[in-house]
Amino acid sequence: MPASSADLTIALREDAAALAGDITDLRHRLHREPEIGLNLPRTQEKVLTALDGLGYEISTGTDTTSVTAVLRGTAGTPASGTQRPVVLLRGDMDALPVQEKTGLEYASEIPGAMHGCGHDLHTAMLVGAATLLSSRRDQLRGDVVLMFQPGEEGFDGAGVMIREGVLDAAGTRPDAAYALHVMSALGESGAFLSRPGAVMSSSDGLVVTVHGAGGHGSAPFAAKDPVTVAAEMVMALQSMVTRQFDVFDPVVISVGMLQAGTKRNVIPDTARFEATIRSFSAQAKARLKASIPRLLGAIAEGHGLEATVDYIEEYPLTLNDGSESAFARHAVDELFGPQRYRELANPLAGSEDFSRVLAEVPGAFLFLSAVPEGTDSTEAAYNHSPFAVFDDAVLADGTALYARLALERLASA
C-alpha cells in the first residue's frame, strides 16, 4: 500500500472516530423524530443545520424535502477538453409506519412512526462524511454530490430526486454512485456485504378485483361467487411460479392482502387481493407482466366472472457495476482489512429505489451489518420489525467508507 494511501486510511479512521459522538447524537435525534414519506421537514432541518458552514452548494427539493449538497474539490485541474469527475453518495432519510417496541432510551417519540430500517444511521453517516470531505477539499480531484433522499420506503424518492435534477447537480453526471444500507440481522456486526451484478430484486405490485354477483350463502348457484375465484387465483399464482419459471432465475409472489364480504352467510359482489412480486432478471420481470394478467383473466372467464388486474411496475433490479463493486470492495479492504468484507452468494429479495440511480450511473450498493453487540444475527429482529435495533458502533466506519469512496474514486478518474 502506498504511503499516501496508508496515511489517508489512518487519518480517515481517526477523524471518523473523533466525530463518532456527534454522529451518534444526530442519529439519536433523528430516531426520536421519525418522519414518513416524501415530506420530512424536521429531518431536513437537522441535515441543513449539520451542513451549515461546510462549504457545500445546497439545494432542496420542490416536490420533496430532499437535500442535495455539492462540494467542489480544489485538487488539480482536468486536462484540456475534459470535465471534472463527479461522485455521488446517497443517504435515505425516511422512516416507517411502525410503532416502535425496542424500549431504547432514544426510541421514537412519534406514535406510529419508527426508523425501523436504519435510515437514521444512513443520514448521520452521510453527514459525518460531509464533514470529513469538507476538511479534505484540497484533496478532492473533482466534485462530490451528497444525495439526502426522502421517500425510499415505497414513495420512489430516488425517482423524484432524479426528475428534480440530482444527477446533474454538479453540472455533469456522476462518474460513479454509492450507497450504504445497515442491516439489523445480517452477518457479523461491522461486516460490509455486497456482490457484483444483481444485489437486490426488482419489485412490482399486483392489485386484483374479482367482479361477481352477490347472493345468499345457502344458494351459491344463484349468485356468482368472487371469493372462491379469488382463492383459486391466489393458489394458481403459486403454481405458476413453480411450473413456468426457472428455479435458477427465481420469482417470488406473496399475497399480503385479501378482502371480501361483510358476513359469513352473504356472498359478496367482489373480492380483492394485493400481492408483491419480486424477480431477479429483466426477462423474468417481463414474463411476469405478460403472464399474470392472462392467467387471472382466464380463471375469471372460466367461472363466468370478470376480473380487473392491475400490474404495477415499481422498482428495477438493483445492479452493481462490476468495476465499481470491485472498487468498493478494495476501499473496504484498505480501510478495515479484507476480513471485514463478505461477498453475498445471492442477491437479497428486498428492493431499493437506489436502483434508479444505478440504472443511470455505474456504482455499487453495499450493506453494513449493525447487529447489536452480544446478539446472534440469526436471532436478531430484522429490518422493518418494531423490535429492530442497530448498533451505533458502525457509524464511524460507515462515515469513513463514504469519504474514502469519494476521495479515491475521484483520484482514479
Steps between C-alpha positions, in 0.01 A plus 500: 500500500650838405587726792249762391223238495609371841501852639152564360372178653629589845381859480149410384454239771632732771296798386183291465554362849542855631162587346326193643341688788349766275385244244339288771326804648356589160389143444317494834329833433385372162382177660287684756320697227443263208310626197334298225484549124616790288432779749759498780529860620658431841749258347589744224554775758742281697698417186518862384619610844770234501624603153505871577846652467661199329529665159237302311270636231159411644172453317172357625221322320180655375284186519691350792698618801817362341842654548765501227846620603786555254862537612743635242843347544807719450771239432635514145333610179357275230686456176402730217165403354408270786242548773555485872415155637199470732408243766155471657435363851142418605347493848125442537318679784142373537349272763229233507135497617591265788438538873842460662535236774876501562493679834809698403582815695476693173194315365255672270287771660264503200208253530485258209836597351842337542842492340470124469719475192800698620464805280586715800843335495536560126421869541738541794783317322462714189505816711817370663652436157404854399717628786795275411485599134463871576825493697669325205372723226856561382538123447185461286588476132141564398157563650286307747120492499329401824146370441288521817188322381148482643244239405704183449239289679252463215481863383767486227692791646799419280284530191370836619851630572621384158213688335596805705856480371716340769709319238586832337550698821876534447461607137600162359368154570678295768771261392399271786235474773508315831256424782523317832214322677520373858348166595386397848521125442743420218848364555759589760472852641727742317519289184445664162307275261439531128550331165548594135192489279155461652511584871126553559189391312264704289160569652154519344151517645181314414146619579213270396126547535271210412153617398215259574137520604403482867242274653407281793769270632256207495443533125832561324350368172280811494799733535844540346743444784816715466655360819567149371629641173738735684619207714566297186697791356720524810590133478543511122762773538708270720464213252605734220819589688606137535388383153576788267817658642854367520597410855845653428340831398248519783193713549307561821128581518350565843137596552495735795140615492173315428164670554144389438158510656333628815323194648557125487166417335518771233676445169652839412503674164878532492819358644834679493859407565841662473840340456866594485707355216881464508726387217872491425526548125350727238376193314309363800356844574369537144352150503321560828344817364364309200406172669319609815216703341446225243482228766266687733276620220461143375409370848231765539361432152496127564262558792285751313633799695718797414817628661681832502873431513738789563865406461705788643866526402691645795879468538756343268776264603772652714801423282855562619747588228779242503786750504338726760415201718865391490611855576269519803630165624856631464407811701366279782815286490731801525305667780420200718673193357363227271339316791236772524356434152262214421385424147135403494436166332161622377314829471246596764131483412436850633493793259650850489425820313876567486465257209381801299831677563698188409298470177638843402846498660747215563539438870460264793257435784645350819349368819654567841414259779395689813400206719512614865797378703438166664206416270489197271417628151282194437281596796502881468190687387523574127467839332139631509426319826368715788780336703782572250811647669812630323842532662636857514852354492484472119439872447864606489591219260218584261600865512862416419403274211273762340787750510757249374281403205472862390865591548646193333249481215562863407874443516471208257272674249 
